[in-house]
Amino acid sequence: MTGVRHRYLHSALGGALAAAVALGCAEPDSRAQQPGVGGARSSATAGGADCADTAEAGALRCAGGRVRREGDRLVVARGGGGPPVVLQDDTTEGARFVRHAYRAHLASIGAHLVELRHYEGSSYLLIDARSGAATPLSGPPVVSPDGRRFVTTSMDLEAGYDPNEIEIWRVTDSVRQLEFSHRPDGWGPSDAVWRDTATIELRKHEMAPDGSSSRVTPLRLTRDGTTWSLHDLSR
């Protein structure tokens, strides 16, 4: 894992869940605005406090007993009752390979976030905390200030293991509805930040012709009702 994907994959989860957060699941800290700092993180939106950790042990503490590790599987309790969701690792070499890592309890949207590490690349599952319904995501969610939407970004300009993609999902009760999706050609998005409930700012990465570096410029997404528009601010 090298180059652009390597630099941004490891900071994606921390950046997505660190926007306007306090370090630690309860106590504020002076490092609140610094993405990538280790340790559990919590953030508050209209729907409740989110808590995440790039280390699974810390993230499981955020879950408050709702999720547990049993050897090579994760067990996620359904708040509405019924059998738990069981996520089994598979270390078979090749396309079947997957390891599950618990990453966050997103109380603001009533969900758990699990990272899936594939033989090549990675993805995420957003699991409804009550029903256990799972929504596949290409990147970690960044929840809007009112808890009614979240945005994800994914980028892999070199190997192509992961898609270059932006998605915006609307949250209605326990249902996640895809509201906007864009897979750009020749560039990748990162570092999405909600400026308000209808404005998202993010970064556009384009590789140099020789592949030695990337050009980074600003983007903005704006919403009118349920319609989103993407604006390239470098033009």
N, C-alpha and C positions, 0 to 999 in steps of 0.2 A: 504494500500500500504506500504509494509515493505521491509527490506533487500536490496539485490543487486539492484533490479529494482528501489526502492525508491531513493537510493543514486545517481543513474546515470540518471534517467528520467529527473529530474529537472535541471541537468547541461547539458543535451544533446543539447538543442537548443542554449543555450549561448555558449557552446564550439564550436559547428558546425559553428556558424555565427560570432565567435569572432576571428578566426584564422587571425593573421596579420591585426587587425582592429584598427580603431580609435573610441573611445567612442563618441557618438553623431553623428547625421547625417551629420555634416559638419566639426566640429572642432576636431582636434586631442587631445589626453589626455594621461597622463602618465600611465593610467591603461590599455592601449591598449592590452597588452598581458595576461590579467587576465580574463579567462573565468568565467562566473557566476556573474560578477559585474553588478548591475542593470542599467537600462537606455538604451536609443537607441544606436545601434551600426551601424557603416558603415564600409564597406570594399571595396577595389577597385580591380578589375581584368581587364583583357583585354576587357571585354564586357561592363564595366561601374561600377558604385558604387552601392553596396548593402547596404540596411539599414534595421535593425531589432530591435525589442524590445520584451523582455519577458512579458511586460505589453501591452495589446492590444491598449490602448489609444496612447501610444508612437509609436507602429507599424503603426497604422492608419495615424499618422502624416507623417511617412516615405512614405506612399502611395501617398501623395500629392493630395488627393481628388479622387483618382481612386477607392478607396474602402471605404465604409461607413457602419456603424452599424445602423440598424433600428430595435430597440427592440431585438427580439429573432432571427434575421436573419442578415446575412452579404450580402451586395450587391457589386459585383465586376464588374466594367465597362470593356467593351471590347474595346481595343484601335483601333481595326479595324472596329468599328461600330457594330450595331445590339443590340439586347436586352442584358441587363446585366446578369451575372451569379448570381443567388440568392441561398444562402445556408441557409436553414431553420433549426433551432434547433428543436429537438424532445425530450421532457422530459418524454416520456412514459417509465415507469420502465421496464428494461429488455433489450433484444437484439436491440430494435429500438432506444434506448436512444443515443442521440448525441448532443453535444454542439460544435459550431464552434468558433474558436478564431484566429483572424488575427495575423500573427507573423512576416512577412517580405515582403519587396519589393526587389526582386532579379533582379536588372537591368542587371546584368552580363549575365543572361540567359533569360531575358525578361519574368519574371514570378512573381507571388504572392504565398506566402506560408501560408497555413491555417492549424492549428492543429485541429484535431477531437478528442474530449474527449468522449469516449464511456462509457457505464455502467461499463465495466471492460476493462481497457487498453486504448490505444490511438493510433492514426495514423495521417497521414498528406495528404494534397492535394496540388499538385503543379499546379497552374492555369496559363495557358499561358496568358500573359498580352494583347495580341492582339486578339487571336482567342477565348479565354475562354475555350479551351480544358483543361481537368483536368487529371492529372496523379496521381494515388494513390501511396503513399510511406509509408514505415513502420517507417522511421525515418527522421529527418531534413537533408536537403542536405548540403554538404560541396563542394563548387564549386572549380574546378581546377584553377590554375593561369591563364590559357589562356581562361577560360570560355567555353571550349568545352566539359567538362564532369563534373559530380558531383557524389559524393559517399554518401551513407547513411548507418548508422548502427542502429540496434535495438537489445535490450537485455532484457530478463526477465527470469532469472534463477530459480526463486522461484515459482511464481504463474502461469506462462505460459500464461498470458493474451496477451502478445505481442511476436512476433517471435524473435528468435535469428537469425540475418540475416545481411549479407553484400550485398549491391547492388551498381553497378556502371552503370551510365546512360550516353549515348552520346547525345549531343545537336546538332542538325542540323536544322538551321533556327528555326522554332517553333515546331519541332518534337523532342520528347524524346525517345530514343531507348535504351532498356535494353541491356547492353554489357556484364555484369558479374553478377552472383547471386550465393550466397552460404549460405545455412542454416546448420550451424554446429550442430553436435550431442554432447551434454554434455558441451558446453561452449558458451559464448556470446562475441561479439565484441563491442568495444566502442572507442571513442576519435580518430577518423580518422583525419589525417593531411596530406596534400599534400606536399611532399618534392620537387617535380618537376612535370611536366605534365605526367610523366610515373611512378611515385613512390608514394605510399601511406603508411604511417606508422600508426599503430593502436594497440590497446591493446586486449589481450585475457584473459577472466575471466573464471576460473573454480572453482566450488564450492568444499569446503572440504567435505569429506565423511559424516561428521555429520551435514553439512549445516551451520556451525557456521561462516564461513568466505570464502573468495575466493582467489585463487592464480592468480596473474596478471603477464603476460609475454608479450613480444613484438611480433608483427606480421608485415610483410611487404607484400604489393601487388606491383607487377611490371608488366609493360605492354610492349609487343612486337607487334607493329601494333595495332590490335584490340583484341589481346589475353592477358588475365590477368593470372598471377600465384601467388598463395598464399604461403608465406614462414613463417614457424614457427621458429623464431630466438632463441628460448630457446633450440632447439635440435641441 
